[in-house]
Every structure is written in C-alpha cells, then in structure tokens.
Amino acid sequence: MSFFQYQNGELCAEKVPLTQIASAIGTPCYVYSRAALEQQWHTLNDAFGDYPHTICYAVKANSNIAVLNILAKLGSGFDIVSEGELRRVLAAGGDPDKVVFSGVAKSASELEFAISQGVKSINIESVAELQRVQEVAASLNTTASIAFRVNPDVDPQTHPYISTGMDKAKFGVPMEAAFAAYQHAANLPNIEIHGIACHIGSQITKTSPFSDSLKIVLGMVKRLAAEGINIKQLDLGGGLGIDYQGEQPPTANEYVQTMLDGVKDEGIDLPIAIEPGRYIAGNSGVMLTKVEYLKHNDSKHFAIVDAGMNDLLRPSLYQAFHTIVPVSKSSDQSKPTLFDVVGPVCESADVLGYDRSLAVQANDLLAVLSAGAYSFSMANNYNSRLRPAEVMVDGDTAHVIRQRESHEDLFKDESLLPE
Ligand SMILES: *Cc1c(COP(=O)(O)O)cnc(C)c1O
C-alpha cells in the first residue's frame, strides 16, 4: 500500500496533507513516510524467512540520520561508501558489526577509521586496495575482515550510468584476478577473509541478472573452497528496481527467492547479505515544489517551479522519469495542458519532466513522486541555491529532520584573500 494518497482531493503523506507541510516550512522540500520505509524494509527482511541474512541498507540512497535511525531500530545493517556515511550510521545508532564498506577509492584514513570502528567487512575493489588494507590493519595492530567485490561481467539491463558489474566498469575485481587476489589475501597476516561481494547495478527490473551473477559468485566460492579458502558470507549487493513509471520489477519475494533458489541449487547455505537502497527509500518520499510562473512559447508550455536540478538531479543526470502530480485536486483538473516542468537553474538540462499533462496555475503545489532515494542525497548548491528541507511524517505528525539551508550556511566556509 502507498503511504502517499489523496484524501478529500489533497495528497497526504500518511495522515498529513502535504499542503500543510508546504505552508509550514516552504518549498522545495522533501517529505518521507516512516511507515513506508519500515514497510519496505520488513517486506525484504520477511522474504528471507528464517534463512540467515543481513539487510545492509545502502546509505547513499538517502543518508539523513533520521532515516538511518529508523532502520537501525529495525535491526538493519548498512552499506557505506565513505567515512562520512559511517559517521552518519554511528550517529544514528547503527551497529558497525553490521556495516559493509564498499567503494573503489577508500583512502588510508577512511580505512583506518572503519577498521578501528570494527566494521563487518571491507569490500575490497582492487589488489592495490588489498595492500593498503593490510598496511592499515598492521599499523593498528589488528586484523581487517574483508570481502572482494567481484565483477561477474553480467549486464544488469539498466541505464549505463547505474550499471556497475560489466567488464568495462571501474567497479569490482574481474573473476580471474579475484581468484588470485583471494589466494594472496589468505597469506597476509592482518587480513581475515570474511566474504565475497558483488553489486551489478541499480534499478534492475528482472531476476535474471541477479541469478546469473549469483551463479558466477557461487562458482568462485566453490573454487576457493577447493583451495582451502572458506567464504563465510555472500554479499549480493543491491539493485532491486522500483516502479517509477509502470516498471514491473520483481517483488521482494521473487527477488529473495531467486537468491535462495540459487544457493540451494549449488548446495551452499552461507548467510546472505544484501545492500538495498532504492527499494527501501525510493517510493518512501516525494519532493514538493511550487509553480512560480507559467510561460508559453510558440512551441512549448512551461511550468517553471521552485525546485531545480540542484535539488533533484536524477532527471538531468540519468534522463530518469519521476511522476509529477498536483498536491491539491481542488483546482479545475478538466483542461490539462502539456507542460515541461522546469526549474530555476541556468541550464537547459534543468527539467524535472517533459510533456506532462497538468492543469496548473502559478502558486500551485506539485509533488514529484518516487523521490526518496538518490534525490536529497544528490542535492547540491549549484547556482548558490539552498539545499531543501527534509521532513519525516510519522502517522499524523510531521517532523523536520533537516532544516532548509540558510544563506549564512552558503559561504560560511569561504574566505577572502588577505588585504
Ligand atoms: C549504490 C549501491 C547499492 C544500492 O543500490 P540500489 O540500487 O539503491 O539498491 C548497493 N551496493 C553498492 C556497492 C552500491 O554502490
């Protein structure tokens, strides 16, 4: 069930009308639903039944500490890609023993912090990184628990910018190189081999890329076992897609069953970790924006809104589609016009949606749907615009979980040259 529904013609988050939030804190702003986040997490978690597993929510999808705290309270683990994300997880009460650390460019100081906090697994992406992890762990006089993130060279059949598991991608270690790297790692004094990881891409809408890559990963597990290298956990990454525009991705049950069938077929009963981001957060949030002006050219109608590509980058970066709907259906909806919904930023790519059928006037509120993942977390200050506020609705209460940036914030870290 969606937690964003119209009640008496007014779009609500759970029980709170979005117009109320917009008038209290202004626009643009993000609004999340706690119940939606929790439902998505539970649906995935429950799909595993009693099979041993850890859900490691991918922090980069939506890294607000209130979101992380809600998931930590459910018992979630986390997939992080920077020291900053680990610090957010810790501030939100997350358990480092359920954290996996991904990313191709971990610095020595990031590794030092993560290893000293005791993260469950450093997911290593190159032989050079293995060497660095060994050195850092040795300098801390400890062992680092690691996995290699392998690159199974499987096409996830998604947008090229969110494909990560093909041989031309910068991510992961190719299979043959990974086999050698595990053998090398097994002989390093400050390395403890924990698992094997893979993440092939995002917004995946079929089960076959998952089952194909799992087969390749399990083949490696067996080859390693024959060499006396025992993998203790399978980290199968994230990537499960969501419905933005009528896509029909696998359900959580179909997705998890694909993995459980895959391990059963190979007679391997290792614990599984997954790293879902978009599935948990994507449809748990919307962005509210106000129409500033209508503008009509010879060939186009524009609804110029107060949110731009700095607030929500996905349409400009990935040609991503977000459904855009009126917050209030009270105005006359009978004569819609095709509008390009465009923002204030001085770039022609600053378009939230092309050719949208809307009946809108200046000052109307619009909701950009499916904006819970890779939305605020990608927001930036381009054009010296203030990053928007974030709100979490919990039942009939709306909590501001991040204030709108202020103009004082904007250049407080900048300084003039001396006179
Ligand atoms: C981004 C990312 C994820 C999350 O992907 P979703 O498509 O949001 O589920 C998981 N693991 C890694 C390593 C990532 O980079």
The ligand as an ORCA input file, in Angstrom:
! r2SCAN-3c Opt
* xyz 0 1
  C      24.534      2.105     -4.744
  C      24.912      0.786     -4.208
  C      23.944     -0.061     -3.661
  C      22.482      0.272     -3.636
  O      21.891      0.113     -4.890
  P      20.301      0.230     -5.027
  O      20.073      0.114     -6.476
  O      19.900      1.535     -4.471
  O      19.715     -0.913     -4.270
  C      24.377     -1.244     -3.100
  N      25.683     -1.595     -3.094
  C      26.638     -0.813     -3.639
  C      28.039     -1.256     -3.587
  C      26.284      0.396     -4.209
  O      27.227      1.159     -4.762
*
